[in-house]
């Protein structure tokens, strides 16, 4: 039996993980507070800018057999050869609470299955194989950002990817100009529906003066 004394136990400080825990908890707390604040802000925005939703699930396909009547009701924009369907939810009066609000168009975009079917249908009319049509971009003639109809075939066309990217730029510029009050909604729609490349050359250089305050006007000032 040993009668020696036990050596004193060494005191160990807190581990590195224990030291990092409070900081990690604080970071998580900050992130959670930001998420909650964002959700509250989004909910408040929806309450303030609530617009009754429109059901586009049927796929559109409106029959504009009388384009003049449809145009007079704001249901389509004439290109001279056709009448391109519009989203009746978006008018000059509702622009500030629809297309000029961030993420308004996200819930309107057609699903992948619909897009694929429309590519094949439009490709068939253009003499393209299904494989060739699938490589194309399904483009909204009047973009959703200017109140084009999301699913009506009269507002859909096939585009090469490179061409589509260029058109996207003028779509964003026109949306900005409309929301800044520099161009009317009807003028922007007519310009891009009739000849988007001409619209690009006309408006691409115009500086948008949009601020946080949306200003939609009836009289265009951009040349």
Protein Blocks (a to p, Z undefined) as FASTA:
>chain_A
ZZbdcdddddddddfklmmmmmmmmmmmmmmmmmmmmmmmmmmmmmmmgccdddfknogo
pacfblmlmmmnopaccehjaccdddfkbcfklmmmmmmpghklmmmpccfklmmmmmmm
mmmmnopafklmmmpccddfbafklopafklmklgccddfklmmmmmmmmmmmmmmmmno
pacfklmmmmmmmommlmmmmmmmpccfbdfbdcddfbdfbZZ
